[in-house]
Structures are given as structure tokens and as C-alpha cells.
Amino acid sequence: MTQNAEADFADGNARMQISGSKSRNFYLRVARRFFGGSKERPAVDELLVTALGTAMNSAVAISDSLVKNQVATVVNIETSYYKSEDESRGTSRSIPKLSIKMKKNPDWKYEPEDEKEGEHDDTHEEHDEAEEAHEEEE
């Protein structure tokens, strides 16, 4: 991912780092809530979905689901390599990285009742968990 593309997400937009530790449905809920907003956080117009290694399959599936459900459109897809340093061994390795820039469909309206029945409204917690997952990867 280029420095300019990363800089685009400094103000008013969100990033979501996909990992294998959470389900795809978890990330779909988080993405919908990023685009729809909540009492605690305003809606965003763009979302950067990123994933490393084997989590790239989930990032593609999540983005595809958002497009099929007319929540957002894909604006840009970039691939790169993330360099991981292992200081204890003095080695490094390159891990494939996928970045998908998505834009909210202006006609889409967030309806919390679309979420699965029986789930509590933990928008704030899910946003925080997604942000923490992103920070851990950096």
C-alpha cells in the first residue's frame, strides 16, 4: 500500500484489520456499523479493509458480502508485502498484504434490526476490538 493511500484514511475514515481470530460475521457487523454509525461514533464514508497472509481470504469474502448487499462499493484493491522482523532470531520475512478501499453506498441505510436476533448492541466494543486488532498488526 502506498503512503498516499494510507494517508487518505487519516481523517474521518476507518480501517479494519482482518485476522483469523474473529469470525467473518463479526467483521461484517463491524463494517456495517462503521458505515452506519452509532451513538458513540459518526458514520464513515470510506473503510480500508486490510489483511495479512491467510486472513486475505476473509477480507475478500467480507468485501464481497458488503458489495452484494449494496452496503458499499470497492474503490481500490492493492497488494503488497509486510516485512515482519523477528528480533530474537535476527531474521525477517515478507508476508503478503491485501488492502481493499471501500466507499459507502449513499443509498444504503443502516438498520440495527438487520443484525442477528439476540445480539446485544456492542458497537463501541466491536469498534475498539477492530481498532486494537489493527494496532497489534502494525
N, C-alpha and C positions, 0 to 999 in steps of 0.2 A: 504494500500500500504506500502510495506516495505521501510525502509530508503534507502537501496541499490538501489531499483528500482527508487526512486526519484532522487538519486544521479546520476544515468545514464543520466539524462536529464539536467545536469548542463552545459555541453559544447556542442555546435554545434547542439543541437536538440531543439524541440519546444514543448510547452504544450498548450493545448486548453481546457479551462474550458467551458463546455456547460451549458447554463442556459435557462430558459423559456422565457427570454426577447427578444431573437433573433430567426429568423426562421432557420429551418434546412438548407435551401438553403444558407443562409448567412454563416453558419459554413462549409458547403461543399465547397463554394468558398474559404474561408479562408484556409481550409486544402489543397486544390489543390494548392493554392498559396504558402503555406509553403513548400510543396513538390516540386513545380516548381520554386520557387524563383522569384525575381523581381529585378528591377534596384537598389532598396534600400537595399534589403536583399538577402543573398545567399540561395539557396535551402537547405532543411534539409533532412536527410536520415530517421529519425525517428520522430514520433509525438506521444505524450502522450495525449490521449483524456480522460478527466475526467468529471464526472457529479455527482451531489448530488440529492437525492430524486427523484422527478417525472421527472427531466431532464434526468435521466438514459435511458428512452425510446428513447429520441432523440439521445443520444450518440451511442446507438446500431444501430439505423437507419442510422446515418451518417457513422459509420464504415462499415456497411453492404454495403452501396452505394459505398464507396471507394473501397471495395473488388470487388464488382460486375463489376465496371468499370475499373478494373485492375490498379488502381492508387497505391494501397498499399495492404499489407497483414497484418493480425493480428498476432502479435508475442506472446502477453501475455494478459490475462484478469485477473484482480484482483478485489475482493470486500473487502470492509472494512466499518468501521463506522467513521464518522467525528463527533467529540464532539463539540457541539455548546453551548457556555456559555451565559446565559442571566444575566448580572451583576445587572441590575435593580431589578430583582426578586430573584436573588441569586440561580438560578436553571440552570441545564444543560440538554441537550437532545442529543441523538445519532441519526445522520442522515445517512442513507445508502449512500455509495460512490462507484462508479464504475470507474475503471481505465483501459483503453484499450491502449496497446502499439502497434503502427503500424509502419511498415517498408515500405519505398517507393519501388515500383516495379521498378527494374533497367531498364526495357524496356519501361516504361511509359514516355512520353514526354509531357510536359505542353504546351498547345496551348491556348493562351488567347482568341482566337476567339471561343473556346468552351463555353465561358461564354455567358450568355443570351444577346441578342442584346439590345442595348440601355443603357446598364450599362456602367458607366464610370469606368476607371481604378483607383480604390481607394485602391489598395493593401496596401499601407502604413497605411491608416486609418483603414482598416479592421484588420490588424495585431495588431495595437495599441489597438483597441477596444477589441479584443480577449484577449490580454495580460492584459488589465485593468479588464476585467471580471474575469480573473484568480486571479489577485491580490486581488480583492474585496472578493473573496470566502475564501482566506487564513486568 
